Amino acid sequence: MIRVGIGGWNYEPWEETFYPPKLAAAKQLEYASSKVTAIEINSTFYRTQTAASFKKWAAATPENFMFSVKAPRAAVQRKDLREAAQSIEWFFSSGLGELGSKLGPIFWQMAPYKKFDADEINAYFDMLPEKLGKLRLRHAIEVRHASFDCDEFKTIARERNIAVVTVESEKHPLIVEPTADFSYARLELTQAEEPTGYPKPAIKKWLKTARDWEKSGDVFLYFISGAKERNPAAAMAMLEMLK
């Protein structure tokens, strides 16, 4: 299945470009999840969320909806990733399991300065759990330093069934080949002057790529960053093309 979504649901400009007039903030997630098929929760990067919050978010969304969850800063932005074990443990004990079947991939975003070191990344991957209770976990890693764009890193990720995130950005390496039994992409070049964020030909091009990825497993594709006010329109345009 190809899931297409956005990052978060609380963004003030969306009250003008996405949400119906006078929609209560408490209803924004319910509305957003009726228009896209996945949302990347980013607030977990900055602060610990509660089990009650995860439970409430799961209850507010359709039965077949899914959330990706961004790992906390303390678990990803360290000089030596091998020191992140306790932060990773805290993250998984914070209540993620309350999302139940709606828990999609865990998203690990490396710091821009973090360079590839095979021993370090292998030790880091050892810390990532395969399950949370009875839930199978899927892990996706975004690398932002060019040193990761090498066969050795991709081989390590492939052996661990960890998806290397495809990021379309002006800042980071573009790695497109799948390394897991699912794929994860973040498209960050939406433009404010483009009604659908991305021009239609660009959306069609990425949809073709997503369909190629789908042959190997589920696809999670997010329009995120860039001209954020246009991200919902871009996601909805791609979903319309998927019909």
KEGUGU-822599 format. One record per residue (C-alpha): residue number from 0; residue in three letters; x, y, z. Coordinates in steps of 0.25 Angstrom, whole numbers, plus 5000, padded with zeros to 4 digits. Example, Ala and Ser with C-alpha at 12.3 -4.5 7.8 and 13.67 -1.06 7.14 Angstrom:
[0 'ala' [5049 4982 5031]]
[1 'ser' [5055 4996 5029]]
% end
This chain:
[0 'met' [5000 5000 5000]]
[1 'ile' [5005 5014 4997]]
[2 'arg' [5002 5024 5008]]
[3 'val' [5003 5039 5006]]
[4 'gly' [5003 5049 5017]]
[5 'ile' [5008 5061 5024]]
[6 'gly' [5016 5065 5036]]
[7 'gly' [5007 5068 5048]]
[8 'trp' [4994 5075 5048]]
[9 'asn' [4995 5087 5056]]
[10 'tyr' [5000 5098 5047]]
[11 'glu' [4994 5112 5047]]
[12 'pro' [4994 5115 5032]]
[13 'trp' [4986 5102 5030]]
[14 'glu' [4975 5109 5036]]
[15 'glu' [4974 5118 5023]]
[16 'thr' [4979 5108 5013]]
[17 'phe' [4974 5094 5018]]
[18 'tyr' [4964 5094 5029]]
[19 'pro' [4950 5098 5028]]
[20 'pro' [4947 5112 5034]]
[21 'lys' [4945 5112 5049]]
[22 'leu' [4949 5097 5050]]
[23 'ala' [4952 5095 5065]]
[24 'ala' [4967 5092 5068]]
[25 'ala' [4962 5079 5075]]
[26 'lys' [4956 5074 5062]]
[27 'gln' [4968 5077 5053]]
[28 'leu' [4974 5063 5054]]
[29 'glu' [4961 5057 5051]]
[30 'tyr' [4959 5065 5038]]
[31 'ala' [4974 5064 5034]]
[32 'ser' [4973 5049 5035]]
[33 'ser' [4961 5048 5026]]
[34 'lys' [4969 5055 5015]]
[35 'val' [4982 5048 5016]]
[36 'thr' [4986 5033 5019]]
[37 'ala' [4997 5036 5029]]
[38 'ile' [5003 5046 5038]]
[39 'glu' [5017 5048 5043]]
[40 'ile' [5017 5052 5057]]
[41 'asn' [5028 5062 5059]]
[42 'ser' [5026 5067 5073]]
[43 'thr' [5032 5054 5079]]
[44 'phe' [5046 5060 5074]]
[45 'tyr' [5045 5072 5084]]
[46 'arg' [5038 5066 5096]]
[47 'thr' [5032 5053 5102]]
[48 'gln' [5018 5051 5099]]
[49 'thr' [5009 5043 5108]]
[50 'ala' [5002 5030 5106]]
[51 'ala' [4988 5037 5108]]
[52 'ser' [4992 5046 5096]]
[53 'phe' [4996 5034 5087]]
[54 'lys' [4983 5027 5091]]
[55 'lys' [4974 5040 5088]]
[56 'trp' [4981 5042 5074]]
[57 'ala' [4978 5027 5070]]
[58 'ala' [4964 5029 5074]]
[59 'ala' [4962 5041 5066]]
[60 'thr' [4967 5035 5053]]
[61 'pro' [4961 5025 5043]]
[62 'glu' [4962 5010 5045]]
[63 'asn' [4973 5008 5034]]
[64 'phe' [4981 5021 5037]]
[65 'met' [4995 5021 5041]]
[66 'phe' [5005 5030 5048]]
[67 'ser' [5020 5030 5047]]
[68 'val' [5027 5035 5060]]
[69 'lys' [5039 5043 5060]]
[70 'ala' [5050 5039 5070]]
[71 'pro' [5054 5049 5081]]
[72 'arg' [5066 5058 5079]]
[73 'ala' [5073 5052 5091]]
[74 'ala' [5073 5038 5083]]
[75 'val' [5078 5043 5070]]
[76 'gln' [5087 5056 5072]]
[77 'arg' [5099 5051 5079]]
[78 'lys' [5113 5052 5077]]
[79 'asp' [5114 5037 5079]]
[80 'leu' [5101 5029 5076]]
[81 'arg' [5106 5018 5084]]
[82 'glu' [5102 5027 5096]]
[83 'ala' [5087 5027 5093]]
[84 'ala' [5082 5014 5099]]
[85 'gln' [5075 5020 5111]]
[86 'ser' [5068 5031 5102]]
[87 'ile' [5063 5020 5092]]
[88 'glu' [5058 5012 5104]]
[89 'trp' [5051 5024 5110]]
[90 'phe' [5045 5027 5096]]
[91 'phe' [5039 5013 5095]]
[92 'ser' [5033 5013 5109]]
[93 'ser' [5026 5026 5107]]
[94 'gly' [5013 5020 5102]]
[95 'leu' [5015 5018 5087]]
[96 'gly' [5008 5005 5088]]
[97 'glu' [4995 5012 5090]]
[98 'leu' [4995 5015 5075]]
[99 'gly' [4993 5000 5073]]
[100 'ser' [4991 4996 5059]]
[101 'lys' [4993 5010 5055]]
[102 'leu' [5007 5011 5058]]
[103 'gly' [5015 5012 5046]]
[104 'pro' [5030 5013 5044]]
[105 'ile' [5039 5020 5055]]
[106 'phe' [5047 5031 5048]]
[107 'trp' [5061 5034 5052]]
[108 'gln' [5067 5047 5047]]
[109 'met' [5082 5048 5048]]
[110 'ala' [5089 5061 5051]]
[111 'pro' [5094 5068 5039]]
[112 'tyr' [5109 5067 5044]]
[113 'lys' [5108 5052 5047]]
[114 'lys' [5117 5045 5038]]
[115 'phe' [5117 5030 5034]]
[116 'asp' [5124 5021 5043]]
[117 'ala' [5121 5006 5041]]
[118 'asp' [5124 5001 5055]]
[119 'glu' [5116 5013 5061]]
[120 'ile' [5104 5011 5052]]
[121 'asn' [5104 4996 5054]]
[122 'ala' [5104 4998 5069]]
[123 'tyr' [5093 5008 5068]]
[124 'phe' [5084 4998 5060]]
[125 'asp' [5087 4988 5071]]
[126 'met' [5079 4997 5080]]
[127 'leu' [5067 4998 5072]]
[128 'pro' [5056 4988 5077]]
[129 'glu' [5049 4979 5067]]
[130 'lys' [5036 4979 5075]]
[131 'leu' [5028 4987 5085]]
[132 'gly' [5020 4977 5092]]
[133 'lys' [5013 4969 5081]]
[134 'leu' [5015 4981 5071]]
[135 'arg' [5025 4979 5060]]
[136 'leu' [5034 4991 5059]]
[137 'arg' [5039 4997 5046]]
[138 'his' [5051 5007 5046]]
[139 'ala' [5054 5017 5036]]
[140 'ile' [5067 5026 5037]]
[141 'glu' [5069 5039 5030]]
[142 'val' [5084 5042 5028]]
[143 'arg' [5088 5056 5025]]
[144 'his' [5103 5055 5022]]
[145 'ala' [5109 5051 5009]]
[146 'ser' [5118 5041 5015]]
[147 'phe' [5106 5031 5017]]
[148 'asp' [5103 5031 5002]]
[149 'cys' [5112 5018 5000]]
[150 'asp' [5110 5004 4998]]
[151 'glu' [5115 4999 5011]]
[152 'phe' [5104 5007 5019]]
[153 'lys' [5093 5003 5010]]
[154 'thr' [5097 4988 5011]]
[155 'ile' [5097 4990 5026]]
[156 'ala' [5083 4996 5026]]
[157 'arg' [5078 4985 5016]]
[158 'glu' [5084 4974 5025]]
[159 'arg' [5076 4980 5037]]
[160 'asn' [5063 4983 5029]]
[161 'ile' [5064 4997 5032]]
[162 'ala' [5059 5007 5022]]
[163 'val' [5068 5018 5018]]
[164 'val' [5059 5030 5016]]
[165 'thr' [5058 5036 5002]]
[166 'val' [5059 5052 5004]]
[167 'glu' [5057 5061 4993]]
[168 'ser' [5064 5074 4998]]
[169 'glu' [5074 5084 4994]]
[170 'lys' [5082 5080 5006]]
[171 'his' [5084 5065 5007]]
[172 'pro' [5088 5053 4999]]
[173 'leu' [5077 5047 4990]]
[174 'ile' [5077 5032 4993]]
[175 'val' [5066 5025 4985]]
[176 'glu' [5068 5010 4985]]
[177 'pro' [5060 5002 4996]]
[178 'thr' [5067 4996 5007]]
[179 'ala' [5056 4989 5015]]
[180 'asp' [5042 4982 5013]]
[181 'phe' [5036 4996 5013]]
[182 'ser' [5040 5010 5007]]
[183 'tyr' [5040 5024 5013]]
[184 'ala' [5041 5037 5006]]
[185 'arg' [5040 5052 5010]]
[186 'leu' [5038 5062 4999]]
[187 'glu' [5043 5075 5004]]
[188 'leu' [5042 5084 4992]]
[189 'thr' [5028 5089 4992]]
[190 'gln' [5026 5103 4986]]
[191 'ala' [5017 5114 4991]]
[192 'glu' [5013 5119 4977]]
[193 'glu' [5009 5105 4973]]
[194 'pro' [4995 5102 4977]]
[195 'thr' [4998 5087 4978]]
[196 'gly' [5012 5090 4985]]
[197 'tyr' [5019 5082 4974]]
[198 'pro' [5016 5083 4959]]
[199 'lys' [5007 5072 4954]]
[200 'pro' [5018 5065 4946]]
[201 'ala' [5027 5065 4958]]
[202 'ile' [5016 5058 4966]]
[203 'lys' [5014 5048 4955]]
[204 'lys' [5028 5045 4955]]
[205 'trp' [5029 5042 4970]]
[206 'leu' [5016 5034 4969]]
[207 'lys' [5023 5025 4958]]
[208 'thr' [5035 5023 4968]]
[209 'ala' [5025 5020 4979]]
[210 'arg' [5018 5009 4971]]
[211 'asp' [5032 5003 4968]]
[212 'trp' [5035 5003 4983]]
[213 'glu' [5022 4997 4986]]
[214 'lys' [5026 4984 4979]]
[215 'ser' [5035 4982 4991]]
[216 'gly' [5026 4986 5002]]
[217 'asp' [5018 4997 5008]]
[218 'val' [5021 5012 5004]]
[219 'phe' [5021 5024 5014]]
[220 'leu' [5022 5037 5006]]
[221 'tyr' [5021 5050 5013]]
[222 'phe' [5021 5065 5007]]
[223 'ile' [5028 5072 5018]]
[224 'ser' [5036 5084 5021]]
[225 'gly' [5037 5093 5008]]
[226 'ala' [5026 5103 5007]]
[227 'lys' [5018 5096 5018]]
[228 'glu' [5005 5103 5015]]
[229 'arg' [5004 5095 5002]]
[230 'asn' [5008 5081 5007]]
[231 'pro' [4993 5076 5009]]
[232 'ala' [4990 5080 4995]]
[233 'ala' [5002 5073 4990]]
[234 'ala' [4998 5060 4998]]
[235 'met' [4983 5061 4993]]
[236 'ala' [4988 5063 4979]]
[237 'met' [4996 5050 4979]]
[238 'leu' [4985 5042 4986]]
[239 'glu' [4975 5047 4975]]
[240 'met' [4985 5041 4965]]
[241 'leu' [4986 5028 4972]]
[242 'lys' [4971 5026 4971]]
% end
